[in-house]
Amino acid sequence: MGEPTMRSARIAAAVSFAAYVAVIVGANWMIGHVGTPIPGAHVLPVGFGLEAPSGVYLAALAFVARDVLQRVGGARAGVAAILVGAGISALVAGAHLAFASGATFLLSETCDFAIYTPLQRRSFPLAVLASGVVGDLVDSTVFLTLAGIPLAVALPGQLLGKLWVMLLGGLLAAWIRRYPLFAAPTRSLSTVGTTA
């Protein structure tokens, strides 16, 4: 498949940046508009009789988008995407939800640095899955608390809903690992070759 070029790295970074921002904004919008209303959110079923804030389906995809962005664009690009996503979320979902979301994503990004960054050198799919599971626990508890959504009502469903989507994300990570741009340990735009 050939060595990745600077152009392909820029395209991958731009697409993953846009995807990360989109899932942050989309998840926040869904929480306020899609599903059955509860205090502070709207919920959807996630299986086994549990419900979760409706944004769970998109928020879980954020972990995969974040890890791909970190791999091709670097950690700073991930933080920038969170800030952009929180800013846009304030316009479409309100300042309170945007703050809860932005603070939570930044916290889970910190956890991600501790887990994903060292693991991805050995196994990209394992790194995506492991960082997602830990991020899920931290992210879910902190987000629901900051957003004022009752933990007793939403936490079990939030954890289960994210787990379903993260398992799919692990499969997606294994599939994209076949491509040279994602095959080597941490690549950023400054480390990708410039051959055309």
QUIZINOR-V520732 format. One record per residue. N is the residue number from 1. RES is the residue in one letter. PHI is phi in whole degrees, -180 to 180 (* if undefined). NEAR is the number of other C-alpha atoms within 12 Angstrom. Layout:
N:RES:PHI:NEAR / N:RES:PHI:NEAR
This chain:
1:M:*:10 / 2:G:83:13 / 3:E:-77:19 / 4:P:-65:27 / 5:T:-102:24 / 6:M:-59:23 / 7:R:-64:21 / 8:S:-66:27 / 9:A:-67:36 / 10:R:-66:28 / 11:I:-63:20 / 12:A:-62:32 / 13:A:-65:36 / 14:A:-65:27 / 15:V:-66:22 / 16:S:-70:31 / 17:F:-62:38 / 18:A:-62:28 / 19:A:-64:31 / 20:Y:-63:38 / 21:V:-61:38 / 22:A:-62:31 / 23:V:-73:35 / 24:I:-63:48 / 25:V:-65:38 / 26:G:-62:35 / 27:A:-63:40 / 28:N:-66:45 / 29:W:-65:35 / 30:M:-60:31 / 31:I:-58:41 / 32:G:-90:32 / 33:H:-136:23 / 34:V:-118:24 / 35:G:109:21 / 36:T:-84:19 / 37:P:-71:21 / 38:I:-133:24 / 39:P:-57:19 / 40:G:85:30 / 41:A:-165:35 / 42:H:-120:28 / 43:V:-121:33 / 44:L:-130:30 / 45:P:-68:24 / 46:V:-125:27 / 47:G:111:17 / 48:F:56:11 / 49:G:75:14 / 50:L:-99:21 / 51:E:-127:32 / 52:A:-139:45 / 53:P:-51:48 / 54:S:-60:35 / 55:G:-69:43 / 56:V:-57:47 / 57:Y:-65:37 / 58:L:-84:34 / 59:A:-60:49 / 60:A:-65:46 / 61:L:-66:39 / 62:A:-61:46 / 63:F:-63:51 / 64:V:-68:46 / 65:A:-60:41 / 66:R:-62:50 / 67:D:-69:53 / 68:V:-66:47 / 69:L:-62:41 / 70:Q:-62:41 / 71:R:-68:46 / 72:V:-101:40 / 73:G:-116:37 / 74:G:96:32 / 75:A:-65:30 / 76:R:-62:23 / 77:A:-64:31 / 78:G:-64:41 / 79:V:-65:31 / 80:A:-60:26 / 81:A:-63:39 / 82:I:-62:41 / 83:L:-65:28 / 84:V:-64:29 / 85:G:-61:39 / 86:A:-65:37 / 87:G:-63:28 / 88:I:-67:28 / 89:S:-61:33 / 90:A:-61:25 / 91:L:-79:19 / 92:V:-100:24 / 93:A:-129:31 / 94:G:101:23 / 95:A:-65:21 / 96:H:-63:27 / 97:L:-68:37 / 98:A:-64:34 / 99:F:-63:33 / 100:A:-59:34 / 101:S:-67:48 / 102:G:-62:38 / 103:A:-63:31 / 104:T:-69:33 / 105:F:-63:44 / 106:L:-65:33 / 107:L:-66:26 / 108:S:-69:37 / 109:E:-63:40 / 110:T:-63:24 / 111:C:-61:25 / 112:D:-62:36 / 113:F:-58:31 / 114:A:-74:20 / 115:I:-109:27 / 116:Y:-65:37 / 117:T:-57:30 / 118:P:-71:21 / 119:L:-70:23 / 120:Q:-63:32 / 121:R:-69:21 / 122:R:-96:18 / 123:S:-156:25 / 124:F:-62:37 / 125:P:-60:33 / 126:L:-64:29 / 127:A:-62:39 / 128:V:-62:47 / 129:L:-68:36 / 130:A:-64:32 / 131:S:-67:40 / 132:G:-67:44 / 133:V:-66:34 / 134:V:-66:30 / 135:G:-60:41 / 136:D:-60:42 / 137:L:-63:29 / 138:V:-67:27 / 139:D:-58:38 / 140:S:-62:41 / 141:T:-64:31 / 142:V:-68:28 / 143:F:-61:41 / 144:L:-60:38 / 145:T:-66:25 / 146:L:-66:23 / 147:A:-80:32 / 148:G:76:23 / 149:I:-95:30 / 150:P:-58:26 / 151:L:-60:26 / 152:A:-61:18 / 153:V:-83:27 / 154:A:-111:38 / 155:L:-63:30 / 156:P:-58:28 / 157:G:-68:34 / 158:Q:-61:43 / 159:L:-64:36 / 160:L:-67:30 / 161:G:-60:37 / 162:K:-68:39 / 163:L:-61:34 / 164:W:-57:26 / 165:V:-72:30 / 166:M:-68:37 / 167:L:-62:26 / 168:L:-65:23 / 169:G:-64:36 / 170:G:-63:32 / 171:L:-66:21 / 172:L:-63:25 / 173:A:-62:32 / 174:A:-63:24 / 175:W:-69:16 / 176:I:-74:24 / 177:R:-63:26 / 178:R:-69:17 / 179:Y:-89:19 / 180:P:-55:24 / 181:L:-61:34 / 182:F:-106:36 / 183:A:-80:27 / 184:A:-91:23 / 185:P:-58:27 / 186:T:-10:33 / 187:R:-114:33 / 188:S:-128:33 / 189:L:-61:29 / 190:S:-78:18 / 191:T:-108:20 / 192:V:-87:29 / 193:G:-62:20 / 194:T:-108:15 / 195:T:-71:12 / 196:A:-82:12
